Amino acid sequence: MNNSSNETKQSGRYGTGFGGQYIPETLMAELDKVTQKFNELKNNQQFLTEFHDLLNNYANRPSLLYYAKNMTKDLGGAKIYLKREDLNHTGAHKINNVIGQALVAKYLGKKRLIAETGAGQHGVATATIAALLGMSCEIFMGKEDTDRQKLNVYRMELLGAKVHAVTSGSQVLKDAVNATLQEWASRCEDTFYVMGSAVGPAPFPEMVKYFQSVISQESKQQLQEQEHKLPDMVVACVGGGSNAIGSFANYIDNPSVKLVGVEAAGKGIDTDLTAATVERGSVGIFHGMKSLFMQNSDGQIDPVYSISAGLDYPGIGPEHAALAEANRAEYVGITDDESVQAFEYIAKQEGIIAAIESCHAIAYIEKIAPKMAKDQIIICTLSGRGDKDVASIAKYKGVNIYE
């Protein structure tokens, strides 16, 4: 399913041609239906009322924009605000997009949701909404990820979802996406694929951005109320890029706001054990889209590595590829060691146990904030909470908390 080359003229494009729809014929008609329904629902007042009601009264929005005064004082430079997506129901930003896509599925008359997941947060969110809306749910997760995120596997099963451990390829997120696409192609009549990241064939990158843009919509308004100005910089971790595109969306047209996506450098950008796609990748076609991917000279997708299951993806969403190409956003790599240090740093400084994904962004802020002026402002999105990571971080540090 990697390199099907069936493309439509009306498909979503970014920059110099990133995006598109490179998928088998079996899914074209279904994608057209999804695109048409999504475009229709964006102007449907009943849908929008239902969506915002669930965001506010179920997902616990708006999320806090929290002034991290201890970190600000300790680092001695720019003022740091944290957009607390970790406080959402299910503990991450994923719920925003899942509510939106599940409602699209409902309006399409679908009864079954399927999804891929890496760290498990998207899977948990999908299982949560399926339970709420009375739909059946199946989640595809790489075997490697089911082993390192056992807590989230159990949470999904507790919510009534069936979890499939994917044993093909490297047994991580990219393989889970492959398996979910294959499942959708075989059974799209009653099934909706809830894509978790800003990747895949159109309209998924646009849909994910639309539903996640609530993050930057809120942060912009909240900072205006607290500081009466725009931030100087917005920082967010990036795997496929749903958290970052949502964090950036309402600032893209404000050139004074610097946008920084923080990728997983793993053991180092110059090693084979990395997932820093923008710095190391090249243009290719995979998972139904044209974007930047970690691949060899033959166009085969290379294995990638990160301590973070949620950032362990060999590509990046097409709009991120376009933002990087246009120099509108900068993408930087942070290593495992740096992110683990940041995991401990934010816990001790602010009393927040943040997801290891988010701690890649925190590690970058530790480097950049001291170089900025005291009257400058950084907003960093905490994409999720770190309960799921405590055991694996302890193990990384040589401690088995279950002994």
Secondary structure as a PSIPRED ss2 file (coil, helix, strand):
# PSIPRED VFORMAT (PSIPRED V4.0)

   1 M C   1.000  0.000  0.000
   2 N C   1.000  0.000  0.000
   3 N C   1.000  0.000  0.000
   4 S C   1.000  0.000  0.000
   5 S C   1.000  0.000  0.000
   6 N C   1.000  0.000  0.000
   7 E C   1.000  0.000  0.000
   8 T C   1.000  0.000  0.000
   9 K C   1.000  0.000  0.000
  10 Q C   1.000  0.000  0.000
  11 S C   1.000  0.000  0.000
  12 G C   1.000  0.000  0.000
  13 R E   0.000  0.000  1.000
  14 Y E   0.000  0.000  1.000
  15 G C   1.000  0.000  0.000
  16 T C   1.000  0.000  0.000
  17 G C   1.000  0.000  0.000
  18 F E   0.000  0.000  1.000
  19 G E   0.000  0.000  1.000
  20 G C   1.000  0.000  0.000
  21 Q C   1.000  0.000  0.000
  22 Y C   1.000  0.000  0.000
  23 I C   1.000  0.000  0.000
  24 P C   1.000  0.000  0.000
  25 E H   0.000  1.000  0.000
  26 T H   0.000  1.000  0.000
  27 L H   0.000  1.000  0.000
  28 M H   0.000  1.000  0.000
  29 A H   0.000  1.000  0.000
  30 E H   0.000  1.000  0.000
  31 L H   0.000  1.000  0.000
  32 D H   0.000  1.000  0.000
  33 K H   0.000  1.000  0.000
  34 V H   0.000  1.000  0.000
  35 T H   0.000  1.000  0.000
  36 Q H   0.000  1.000  0.000
  37 K H   0.000  1.000  0.000
  38 F H   0.000  1.000  0.000
  39 N H   0.000  1.000  0.000
  40 E H   0.000  1.000  0.000
  41 L H   0.000  1.000  0.000
  42 K C   1.000  0.000  0.000
  43 N C   1.000  0.000  0.000
  44 N C   1.000  0.000  0.000
  45 Q H   0.000  1.000  0.000
  46 Q H   0.000  1.000  0.000
  47 F H   0.000  1.000  0.000
  48 L H   0.000  1.000  0.000
  49 T H   0.000  1.000  0.000
  50 E H   0.000  1.000  0.000
  51 F H   0.000  1.000  0.000
  52 H H   0.000  1.000  0.000
  53 D H   0.000  1.000  0.000
  54 L H   0.000  1.000  0.000
  55 L H   0.000  1.000  0.000
  56 N H   0.000  1.000  0.000
  57 N H   0.000  1.000  0.000
  58 Y C   1.000  0.000  0.000
  59 A C   1.000  0.000  0.000
  60 N C   1.000  0.000  0.000
  61 R C   1.000  0.000  0.000
  62 P C   1.000  0.000  0.000
  63 S C   1.000  0.000  0.000
  64 L C   1.000  0.000  0.000
  65 L E   0.000  0.000  1.000
  66 Y E   0.000  0.000  1.000
  67 Y E   0.000  0.000  1.000
  68 A C   1.000  0.000  0.000
  69 K H   0.000  1.000  0.000
  70 N H   0.000  1.000  0.000
  71 M H   0.000  1.000  0.000
  72 T H   0.000  1.000  0.000
  73 K H   0.000  1.000  0.000
  74 D H   0.000  1.000  0.000
  75 L H   0.000  1.000  0.000
  76 G C   1.000  0.000  0.000
  77 G C   1.000  0.000  0.000
  78 A C   1.000  0.000  0.000
  79 K E   0.000  0.000  1.000
  80 I E   0.000  0.000  1.000
  81 Y E   0.000  0.000  1.000
  82 L E   0.000  0.000  1.000
  83 K E   0.000  0.000  1.000
  84 R E   0.000  0.000  1.000
  85 E H   0.000  1.000  0.000
  86 D H   0.000  1.000  0.000
  87 L H   0.000  1.000  0.000
  88 N C   1.000  0.000  0.000
  89 H C   1.000  0.000  0.000
  90 T C   1.000  0.000  0.000
  91 G C   1.000  0.000  0.000
  92 A E   0.000  0.000  1.000
  93 H C   1.000  0.000  0.000
  94 K H   0.000  1.000  0.000
  95 I H   0.000  1.000  0.000
  96 N H   0.000  1.000  0.000
  97 N H   0.000  1.000  0.000
  98 V H   0.000  1.000  0.000
  99 I H   0.000  1.000  0.000
 100 G H   0.000  1.000  0.000
 101 Q H   0.000  1.000  0.000
 102 A H   0.000  1.000  0.000
 103 L H   0.000  1.000  0.000
 104 V H   0.000  1.000  0.000
 105 A H   0.000  1.000  0.000
 106 K H   0.000  1.000  0.000
 107 Y H   0.000  1.000  0.000
 108 L C   1.000  0.000  0.000
 109 G C   1.000  0.000  0.000
 110 K C   1.000  0.000  0.000
 111 K C   1.000  0.000  0.000
 112 R E   0.000  0.000  1.000
 113 L E   0.000  0.000  1.000
 114 I E   0.000  0.000  1.000
 115 A E   0.000  0.000  1.000
 116 E E   0.000  0.000  1.000
 117 T E   0.000  0.000  1.000
 118 G C   1.000  0.000  0.000
 119 A C   1.000  0.000  0.000
 120 G C   1.000  0.000  0.000
 121 Q H   0.000  1.000  0.000
 122 H H   0.000  1.000  0.000
 123 G H   0.000  1.000  0.000
 124 V H   0.000  1.000  0.000
 125 A H   0.000  1.000  0.000
 126 T H   0.000  1.000  0.000
 127 A H   0.000  1.000  0.000
 128 T H   0.000  1.000  0.000
 129 I H   0.000  1.000  0.000
 130 A H   0.000  1.000  0.000
 131 A H   0.000  1.000  0.000
 132 L H   0.000  1.000  0.000
 133 L H   0.000  1.000  0.000
 134 G C   1.000  0.000  0.000
 135 M C   1.000  0.000  0.000
 136 S E   0.000  0.000  1.000
 137 C E   0.000  0.000  1.000
 138 E E   0.000  0.000  1.000
 139 I E   0.000  0.000  1.000
 140 F E   0.000  0.000  1.000
 141 M E   0.000  0.000  1.000
 142 G E   0.000  0.000  1.000
 143 K H   0.000  1.000  0.000
 144 E H   0.000  1.000  0.000
 145 D H   0.000  1.000  0.000
 146 T H   0.000  1.000  0.000
 147 D H   0.000  1.000  0.000
 148 R H   0.000  1.000  0.000
 149 Q C   1.000  0.000  0.000
 150 K H   0.000  1.000  0.000
 151 L H   0.000  1.000  0.000
 152 N H   0.000  1.000  0.000
 153 V H   0.000  1.000  0.000
 154 Y H   0.000  1.000  0.000
 155 R H   0.000  1.000  0.000
 156 M H   0.000  1.000  0.000
 157 E H   0.000  1.000  0.000
 158 L H   0.000  1.000  0.000
 159 L C   1.000  0.000  0.000
 160 G C   1.000  0.000  0.000
 161 A C   1.000  0.000  0.000
 162 K E   0.000  0.000  1.000
 163 V E   0.000  0.000  1.000
 164 H E   0.000  0.000  1.000
 165 A E   0.000  0.000  1.000
 166 V E   0.000  0.000  1.000
 167 T C   1.000  0.000  0.000
 168 S C   1.000  0.000  0.000
 169 G C   1.000  0.000  0.000
 170 S C   1.000  0.000  0.000
 171 Q C   1.000  0.000  0.000
 172 V C   1.000  0.000  0.000
 173 L H   0.000  1.000  0.000
 174 K H   0.000  1.000  0.000
 175 D H   0.000  1.000  0.000
 176 A H   0.000  1.000  0.000
 177 V H   0.000  1.000  0.000
 178 N H   0.000  1.000  0.000
 179 A H   0.000  1.000  0.000
 180 T H   0.000  1.000  0.000
 181 L H   0.000  1.000  0.000
 182 Q H   0.000  1.000  0.000
 183 E H   0.000  1.000  0.000
 184 W H   0.000  1.000  0.000
 185 A H   0.000  1.000  0.000
 186 S H   0.000  1.000  0.000
 187 R C   1.000  0.000  0.000
 188 C C   1.000  0.000  0.000
 189 E C   1.000  0.000  0.000
 190 D C   1.000  0.000  0.000
 191 T E   0.000  0.000  1.000
 192 F E   0.000  0.000  1.000
 193 Y E   0.000  0.000  1.000
 194 V C   1.000  0.000  0.000
 195 M C   1.000  0.000  0.000
 196 G C   1.000  0.000  0.000
 197 S C   1.000  0.000  0.000
 198 A C   1.000  0.000  0.000
 199 V C   1.000  0.000  0.000
 200 G C   1.000  0.000  0.000
 201 P C   1.000  0.000  0.000
 202 A C   1.000  0.000  0.000
 203 P C   1.000  0.000  0.000
 204 F H   0.000  1.000  0.000
 205 P H   0.000  1.000  0.000
 206 E H   0.000  1.000  0.000
 207 M H   0.000  1.000  0.000
 208 V H   0.000  1.000  0.000
 209 K H   0.000  1.000  0.000
 210 Y H   0.000  1.000  0.000
 211 F H   0.000  1.000  0.000
 212 Q H   0.000  1.000  0.000
 213 S C   1.000  0.000  0.000
 214 V H   0.000  1.000  0.000
 215 I H   0.000  1.000  0.000
 216 S H   0.000  1.000  0.000
 217 Q H   0.000  1.000  0.000
 218 E H   0.000  1.000  0.000
 219 S H   0.000  1.000  0.000
 220 K H   0.000  1.000  0.000
 221 Q H   0.000  1.000  0.000
 222 Q H   0.000  1.000  0.000
 223 L H   0.000  1.000  0.000
 224 Q H   0.000  1.000  0.000
 225 E H   0.000  1.000  0.000
 226 Q H   0.000  1.000  0.000
 227 E H   0.000  1.000  0.000
 228 H C   1.000  0.000  0.000
 229 K C   1.000  0.000  0.000
 230 L C   1.000  0.000  0.000
 231 P C   1.000  0.000  0.000
 232 D C   1.000  0.000  0.000
 233 M E   0.000  0.000  1.000
 234 V E   0.000  0.000  1.000
 235 V E   0.000  0.000  1.000
 236 A E   0.000  0.000  1.000
 237 C E   0.000  0.000  1.000
 238 V C   1.000  0.000  0.000
 239 G C   1.000  0.000  0.000
 240 G C   1.000  0.000  0.000
 241 G C   1.000  0.000  0.000
 242 S H   0.000  1.000  0.000
 243 N H   0.000  1.000  0.000
 244 A H   0.000  1.000  0.000
 245 I H   0.000  1.000  0.000
 246 G H   0.000  1.000  0.000
 247 S H   0.000  1.000  0.000
 248 F H   0.000  1.000  0.000
 249 A H   0.000  1.000  0.000
 250 N H   0.000  1.000  0.000
 251 Y H   0.000  1.000  0.000
 252 I C   1.000  0.000  0.000
 253 D C   1.000  0.000  0.000
 254 N C   1.000  0.000  0.000
 255 P C   1.000  0.000  0.000
 256 S C   1.000  0.000  0.000
 257 V C   1.000  0.000  0.000
 258 K E   0.000  0.000  1.000
 259 L E   0.000  0.000  1.000
 260 V E   0.000  0.000  1.000
 261 G E   0.000  0.000  1.000
 262 V E   0.000  0.000  1.000
 263 E E   0.000  0.000  1.000
 264 A E   0.000  0.000  1.000
 265 A E   0.000  0.000  1.000
 266 G E   0.000  0.000  1.000
 267 K C   1.000  0.000  0.000
 268 G C   1.000  0.000  0.000
 269 I C   1.000  0.000  0.000
 270 D C   1.000  0.000  0.000
 271 T C   1.000  0.000  0.000
 272 D C   1.000  0.000  0.000
 273 L C   1.000  0.000  0.000
 274 T C   1.000  0.000  0.000
 275 A C   1.000  0.000  0.000
 276 A C   1.000  0.000  0.000
 277 T H   0.000  1.000  0.000
 278 V H   0.000  1.000  0.000
 279 E H   0.000  1.000  0.000
 280 R H   0.000  1.000  0.000
 281 G C   1.000  0.000  0.000
 282 S E   0.000  0.000  1.000
 283 V E   0.000  0.000  1.000
 284 G E   0.000  0.000  1.000
 285 I E   0.000  0.000  1.000
 286 F E   0.000  0.000  1.000
 287 H C   1.000  0.000  0.000
 288 G C   1.000  0.000  0.000
 289 M E   0.000  0.000  1.000
 290 K E   0.000  0.000  1.000
 291 S E   0.000  0.000  1.000
 292 L E   0.000  0.000  1.000
 293 F E   0.000  0.000  1.000
 294 M C   1.000  0.000  0.000
 295 Q E   0.000  0.000  1.000
 296 N C   1.000  0.000  0.000
 297 S C   1.000  0.000  0.000
 298 D C   1.000  0.000  0.000
 299 G C   1.000  0.000  0.000
 300 Q C   1.000  0.000  0.000
 301 I E   0.000  0.000  1.000
 302 D C   1.000  0.000  0.000
 303 P C   1.000  0.000  0.000
 304 V C   1.000  0.000  0.000
 305 Y C   1.000  0.000  0.000
 306 S C   1.000  0.000  0.000
 307 I C   1.000  0.000  0.000
 308 S C   1.000  0.000  0.000
 309 A H   0.000  1.000  0.000
 310 G H   0.000  1.000  0.000
 311 L H   0.000  1.000  0.000
 312 D C   1.000  0.000  0.000
 313 Y C   1.000  0.000  0.000
 314 P C   1.000  0.000  0.000
 315 G E   0.000  0.000  1.000
 316 I C   1.000  0.000  0.000
 317 G C   1.000  0.000  0.000
 318 P H   0.000  1.000  0.000
 319 E H   0.000  1.000  0.000
 320 H H   0.000  1.000  0.000
 321 A H   0.000  1.000  0.000
 322 A H   0.000  1.000  0.000
 323 L H   0.000  1.000  0.000
 324 A H   0.000  1.000  0.000
 325 E H   0.000  1.000  0.000
 326 A C   1.000  0.000  0.000
 327 N C   1.000  0.000  0.000
 328 R C   1.000  0.000  0.000
 329 A E   0.000  0.000  1.000
 330 E E   0.000  0.000  1.000
 331 Y E   0.000  0.000  1.000
 332 V E   0.000  0.000  1.000
 333 G E   0.000  0.000  1.000
 334 I E   0.000  0.000  1.000
 335 T E   0.000  0.000  1.000
 336 D H   0.000  1.000  0.000
 337 D H   0.000  1.000  0.000
 338 E H   0.000  1.000  0.000
 339 S H   0.000  1.000  0.000
 340 V H   0.000  1.000  0.000
 341 Q H   0.000  1.000  0.000
 342 A H   0.000  1.000  0.000
 343 F H   0.000  1.000  0.000
 344 E H   0.000  1.000  0.000
 345 Y H   0.000  1.000  0.000
 346 I H   0.000  1.000  0.000
 347 A H   0.000  1.000  0.000
 348 K H   0.000  1.000  0.000
 349 Q H   0.000  1.000  0.000
 350 E H   0.000  1.000  0.000
 351 G C   1.000  0.000  0.000
 352 I C   1.000  0.000  0.000
 353 I C   1.000  0.000  0.000
 354 A E   0.000  0.000  1.000
 355 A C   1.000  0.000  0.000
 356 I H   0.000  1.000  0.000
 357 E H   0.000  1.000  0.000
 358 S H   0.000  1.000  0.000
 359 C H   0.000  1.000  0.000
 360 H H   0.000  1.000  0.000
 361 A H   0.000  1.000  0.000
 362 I H   0.000  1.000  0.000
 363 A H   0.000  1.000  0.000
 364 Y H   0.000  1.000  0.000
 365 I H   0.000  1.000  0.000
 366 E H   0.000  1.000  0.000
 367 K H   0.000  1.000  0.000
 368 I H   0.000  1.000  0.000
 369 A H   0.000  1.000  0.000
 370 P H   0.000  1.000  0.000
 371 K H   0.000  1.000  0.000
 372 M C   1.000  0.000  0.000
 373 A C   1.000  0.000  0.000
 374 K C   1.000  0.000  0.000
 375 D C   1.000  0.000  0.000
 376 Q C   1.000  0.000  0.000
 377 I E   0.000  0.000  1.000
 378 I E   0.000  0.000  1.000
 379 I E   0.000  0.000  1.000
 380 C E   0.000  0.000  1.000
 381 T E   0.000  0.000  1.000
 382 L E   0.000  0.000  1.000
 383 S C   1.000  0.000  0.000
 384 G E   0.000  0.000  1.000
 385 R E   0.000  0.000  1.000
 386 G C   1.000  0.000  0.000
 387 D H   0.000  1.000  0.000
 388 K H   0.000  1.000  0.000
 389 D H   0.000  1.000  0.000
 390 V H   0.000  1.000  0.000
 391 A H   0.000  1.000  0.000
 392 S H   0.000  1.000  0.000
 393 I H   0.000  1.000  0.000
 394 A H   0.000  1.000  0.000
 395 K H   0.000  1.000  0.000
 396 Y H   0.000  1.000  0.000
 397 K C   1.000  0.000  0.000
 398 G C   1.000  0.000  0.000
 399 V C   1.000  0.000  0.000
 400 N C   1.000  0.000  0.000
 401 I C   1.000  0.000  0.000
 402 Y C   1.000  0.000  0.000
 403 E C   1.000  0.000  0.000
